[in-house]
């Protein structure tokens, strides 16, 4: 347990054809490690898919600390 806190700063979405959505999130992550508080930037790409019943699921996700 490192008391992690995510703070999204910006996001973009893009419809990518039939029943697909791309989402890009940028933000800051704060965490405590060995008594020190660290702040790092992060970015996450999420590719959502849906079926004809409008049920969404994450088809792919990439998370990166910058």
N, C-alpha and C positions, 0 to 999 in steps of 0.2 A: 504494500500500500504506500504509494508515494504522493497521496493527496493531489491528484491530477485535475486540472481545470482547463477545459477547452473554451476559447472565446472566438467564435467565428467573426471575421471582419468584413468579408465580401464573398459573394457567390454569383455564379453565372450558370444559366441553364440553356440547353440547346435540344430541341426536338430532333431526333435522328431517324426519322422514318416511322414506319408503322409500329406503334406500340413500344417505342424506345425513347428514353430521356437520358441525356448526359448532364451531370451536375459537377461543377468545379467549386470547391470551397477553399478559401484562404483564411488563415487566422493565426492566433497565438495560443500556445500551450504553456501553462505554468505548472511546475512540479517541484516537489521537495525531495532532495536526495542528500542523505548524510547531513541533515540540518541546514543545507543550503537551498535557497530557492532559485530555480532556473527558469528562464523564459526563452522559448524558442518559437520560431515561425513554423507553420505547417501548411501543407496543401493536401487536399484529398480529391480524387476523381472518383465519381460513382456513376455506374452505368445501370440504370433501372430498366426493367422490362415489365410488360403487363400482358395479360391474356384477354380474351374477349369479355370476361366477367369483371374487368377492371381490378384484378388482384395484382398488386405490384410486388416485385422481389428484386433484390440486388443481384444482378447478373455478374458484375465485376466491380471491384473497388481497389484503388491504389492509394496508400497513405504514405506521405514522405515528410520527415522533419527537415527543415532547411537551415 
